[in-house]
């Protein structure tokens, strides 16, 4: 299957020794950069692209990417205008009693967004609200919750910055998942679920050559793993999942449960916590307790 994919897209890939490399920058039909020229591409990434292709993914070069130039120009124009969503709704959703707990995470998030404007991963941050807006809002919320937890756990300011950045980028792989799947108003079928589950590895592949410390990119790869091994993409268990990825796991799950999705309404925060308490084998309970202590702090 890998060979057939390479042969069908021989203008984009070349085989050198035991590996595959890109011949040129590769974009999707919306102009989003998928893979950079000269990037080594693993067989597993090609298999993910192959499966996503069956869900509607199209790959193309800069010359024939219909929206690429316009997308790049729009990204530059909108870079100065991208906003952090209003925190009042976030506070209400999580029933936060003491707004001071958000001071440092909010400041760091502003710094992350401002400083990212000159970085190669900015196009991905800027693309999130332009692709599916709720993914951007979710990414913002996961970054804030992750930093709230990490601050209480004693992480340094530099570590908090990197945790917040990785949490903000944790779902960039969904930019490669067709909107029809992301916005489907009913349960996904097995093929669509498989496409959706590729976003962890595709997100990591998109960011792996950037200057983001590897221990923090664990957030991107492992935020859907579960302590009992029931998660994806690798079925990791317990301490096989990095501690910062466990923080993001909790943040991602709490925000997902308490947010509206096309296929269901949002649950309240008390219900979300009860749901995570019932699945003690899957989620780190000490982080759930810490989260409760933070949001109910007077």
C-alpha distance (Angstrom), angle and dihedral (degrees) to the residues before:
residue distance angle dihedral
X1 . . .
X2 3.79 . .
X3 3.81 91.2 .
X4 3.80 92.2 49.3
X5 3.82 91.2 49.8
X6 3.81 91.1 50.2
X7 3.80 91.2 47.5
X8 3.80 92.4 50.2
X9 3.80 89.7 49.5
X10 3.79 98.9 34.4
X11 3.81 91.3 139.2
X12 3.81 87.9 65.0
X13 3.81 104.6 39.3
X14 3.77 138.9 44.4
X15 3.78 130.7 -171.9
X16 3.79 117.6 -129.3
X17 3.77 118.2 -179.7
X18 3.78 107.3 -49.1
X19 3.80 96.0 -18.6
X20 3.79 143.9 67.8
X21 3.81 124.6 -125.3
X22 3.79 134.1 -173.9
X23 3.81 118.1 -108.4
X24 3.80 93.6 -157.6
X25 3.79 142.2 -4.0
X26 3.80 109.9 -63.0
X27 3.81 122.6 -149.0
X28 3.77 136.4 -179.6
X29 3.80 120.3 -121.7
X30 3.82 91.2 -89.3
X31 3.79 91.7 58.3
X32 3.80 97.0 -103.9
X33 3.80 113.4 149.3
X34 3.81 107.7 -119.8
X35 3.80 103.7 171.2
X36 3.81 131.1 6.7
X37 3.78 126.0 -128.2
X38 3.80 111.8 -87.2
X39 3.81 94.0 16.3
X40 3.80 117.2 145.2
X41 3.78 110.0 -123.3
X42 3.79 121.4 -158.7
X43 3.78 122.8 -138.1
X44 3.80 89.5 -114.9
X45 3.82 90.9 57.6
X46 3.80 90.7 50.0
X47 3.79 89.6 50.6
X48 3.81 89.2 52.4
X49 3.81 90.5 50.0
X50 3.79 88.8 48.7
X51 3.79 91.9 53.6
X52 3.79 92.0 45.1
X53 3.81 89.3 49.4
X54 3.79 87.5 61.8
X55 3.82 87.3 55.8
X56 3.80 93.5 53.3
X57 3.81 105.9 -81.7
X58 3.82 112.9 149.9
X59 3.78 123.0 -166.9
X60 3.80 124.0 -157.1
X61 3.78 143.6 159.3
X62 3.79 128.3 -102.8
X63 3.80 90.4 -98.2
X64 3.79 96.7 57.4
X65 3.82 100.7 28.8
X66 3.79 99.3 115.8
X67 3.77 97.0 -152.5
X68 3.79 101.8 27.0
X69 3.80 101.0 103.9
X70 3.77 93.6 39.0
X71 3.79 90.2 47.0
X72 3.80 92.4 51.1
X73 3.81 91.9 48.3
X74 3.80 91.4 47.3
X75 3.80 90.2 49.6
X76 3.79 91.2 55.3
X77 3.79 92.7 45.2
X78 3.81 93.5 48.3
X79 3.80 95.9 41.9
X80 3.78 92.6 89.5
X81 3.81 92.2 45.5
X82 3.81 103.6 49.8
X83 3.78 109.1 121.2
X84 3.79 137.1 -155.3
X85 3.82 107.5 -120.9
X86 3.80 117.6 -106.2
X87 3.81 109.4 -79.9
X88 3.81 94.1 -149.0
X89 3.80 91.3 77.5
X90 3.81 90.0 46.0
X91 3.84 91.5 50.8
X92 3.79 91.1 48.9
X93 3.80 93.3 46.9
X94 3.81 92.5 53.4
X95 3.81 94.3 35.8
X96 3.82 91.1 -126.6
X97 3.79 109.9 -174.6
X98 3.80 100.7 -173.4
X99 3.81 112.3 50.2
X100 3.79 90.5 -166.4
X101 3.80 89.8 78.5
X102 3.81 87.4 69.7
X103 3.81 97.5 51.0
X104 3.80 99.0 89.9
X105 3.83 97.3 36.6
X106 3.82 90.7 50.2
X107 3.79 92.7 48.4
X108 3.80 92.0 47.7
X109 3.80 91.0 47.7
X110 3.81 90.3 53.6
X111 3.81 89.0 49.7
X112 3.81 91.4 48.5
X113 3.80 93.2 51.9
X114 3.82 93.4 43.8
X115 3.81 94.7 47.4
X116 3.82 92.6 43.7
X117 3.81 91.9 63.1
X118 3.79 90.1 83.2
X119 3.80 95.0 42.7
X120 3.83 128.7 92.7
X121 3.80 92.1 -118.1
X122 3.82 91.8 60.3
X123 3.80 91.9 93.0
X124 3.80 88.9 62.7
X125 3.82 94.3 49.1
X126 3.79 90.1 47.6
X127 3.80 92.0 46.8
X128 3.82 94.8 56.4
X129 3.85 97.9 76.2
X130 3.82 90.7 38.1
X131 3.81 93.2 55.0
X132 3.81 105.5 41.1
X133 3.79 114.0 -12.7
X134 3.81 97.2 -150.8
X135 3.82 90.0 58.9
X136 3.81 89.1 59.6
X137 3.82 93.0 46.8
X138 3.81 89.5 47.5
X139 3.82 90.8 49.4
X140 3.80 91.0 51.4
X141 3.81 91.6 49.1
X142 3.81 93.3 47.6
X143 3.82 90.0 50.6
X144 3.82 91.8 51.4
X145 3.82 94.9 46.1
X146 3.82 91.0 46.1
X147 3.81 91.4 52.3
X148 3.82 91.8 45.2
X149 3.79 89.7 56.8
X150 3.81 95.7 39.9
X151 3.81 92.7 49.9
X152 3.82 90.9 56.0
X153 3.79 89.6 47.9
X154 3.80 90.8 59.0
X155 3.79 102.6 -107.4
X156 3.82 114.5 162.1
X157 3.81 122.0 -108.7
X158 3.81 90.5 -105.0
X159 3.80 90.6 51.3
X160 3.80 91.0 46.9
X161 3.81 89.8 52.4
X162 3.81 91.9 52.3
X163 3.80 92.9 43.9
X164 3.80 89.5 51.4
X165 3.80 92.2 47.6
X166 3.81 93.7 49.2
X167 3.82 91.0 45.5
X168 3.80 90.1 50.5
X169 3.81 88.3 52.6
X170 3.81 96.6 40.0
X171 3.81 94.6 107.9
X172 3.83 101.2 38.3
X173 3.81 88.3 114.9
X174 3.80 87.5 70.2
X175 3.81 87.3 70.6
X176 3.80 84.5 75.9
X177 3.81 94.1 50.9
X178 3.83 114.0 90.9
X179 3.80 114.5 -104.9
X180 3.79 89.8 -126.8
X181 3.80 88.3 67.6
X182 3.81 97.3 40.6
X183 3.81 93.1 48.1
X184 3.81 98.0 37.7
X185 3.83 107.2 136.5
X186 3.79 95.0 -145.4
X187 3.79 137.9 46.3
X188 3.79 116.2 -58.6
X189 3.79 120.5 -114.4
X190 3.81 120.3 -126.2
X191 3.82 95.1 -92.1
X192 3.80 91.1 49.9
X193 3.81 91.4 46.9
X194 3.79 89.3 52.8
X195 3.81 90.2 51.6
X196 3.80 91.7 49.0
X197 3.79 92.6 48.8
X198 3.79 91.1 58.8
X199 3.81 91.4 71.3
X200 3.82 95.0 89.7
X201 3.80 94.9 57.2
X202 3.79 94.0 37.3
X203 3.79 90.3 50.6
X204 3.79 91.4 51.6
X205 3.80 91.3 46.5
X206 3.81 90.2 52.7
X207 3.81 92.5 52.3
X208 3.81 104.3 30.9
X209 3.82 96.6 100.0
X210 3.79 93.6 49.9
X211 3.79 122.3 96.9
X212 3.81 96.6 -99.9
X213 3.84 114.3 129.9
X214 3.79 110.0 -108.2
X215 3.80 95.2 -128.0
X216 3.79 88.3 63.5
X217 3.81 95.4 46.2
X218 3.82 85.1 62.5
X219 3.81 82.9 81.8
X220 3.80 89.9 63.9
X221 3.78 94.5 47.3
X222 3.81 101.5 36.9
X223 3.84 109.0 34.4
X224 3.83 90.6 103.8
X225 3.80 95.0 47.7
X226 3.82 116.5 106.5
X227 3.81 130.5 -149.0
X228 3.81 93.2 -117.4
X229 3.81 93.0 52.7
X230 3.81 94.9 -106.7
X231 3.81 94.7 117.7
X232 3.80 133.8 86.5
X233 2.99 159.2 -70.0
X234 3.82 94.9 14.4
X235 3.82 105.7 8.7
X236 3.82 92.3 -121.3
X237 3.82 118.7 -177.5
X238 3.81 135.0 -147.8
X239 3.80 113.9 -43.6
X240 3.80 90.7 8.4
X241 3.80 83.0 81.7
X242 3.81 110.4 73.8
X243 3.80 117.7 -116.7
X244 3.79 94.4 -117.1
X245 3.81 89.6 49.2
X246 3.81 88.2 53.7
X247 3.81 88.4 53.3
X248 3.81 90.1 52.0
X249 3.81 90.4 44.2
X250 3.80 90.2 59.2
X251 3.82 92.9 42.5
X252 3.81 92.6 48.4
X253 3.82 93.7 47.9
X254 3.80 95.5 46.1
X255 3.79 92.8 49.1
X256 3.80 93.1 44.8
X257 3.80 92.4 52.2
X258 3.82 93.8 46.8
X259 3.82 94.9 46.2
X260 3.78 132.0 80.7
X261 3.78 115.6 -106.3
X262 3.83 129.0 -172.5
X263 3.82 90.2 -107.5
X264 3.85 99.8 43.6
X265 3.79 146.1 12.3
X266 3.80 123.4 -103.6
X267 3.82 122.5 -89.4
X268 3.80 121.7 -137.9
X269 3.80 120.2 -105.3
X270 3.80 95.0 -106.2
X271 3.79 90.3 56.0
X272 3.80 90.6 47.1
X273 3.80 92.0 53.9
X274 3.82 91.5 47.3
X275 3.80 89.7 51.7
X276 3.80 91.8 53.0
X277 3.81 91.3 45.0
X278 3.81 90.0 55.1
X279 3.79 90.1 55.2
X280 3.79 96.7 54.6
X281 3.78 92.9 151.3
X282 3.81 92.1 57.7
X283 3.82 103.9 42.9
X284 3.85 132.2 48.4
X285 3.80 101.6 -108.2
X286 3.82 94.5 -161.5
X287 3.81 88.3 63.6
X288 3.82 91.1 48.7
X289 3.82 88.7 52.7
X290 3.81 91.1 48.1
X291 3.80 90.6 49.7
X292 3.82 91.0 51.4
X293 3.80 90.8 49.7
X294 3.80 91.0 52.3
X295 3.81 99.1 48.1
X296 3.82 94.3 42.6
X297 3.80 94.2 45.9
X298 3.79 110.7 122.8
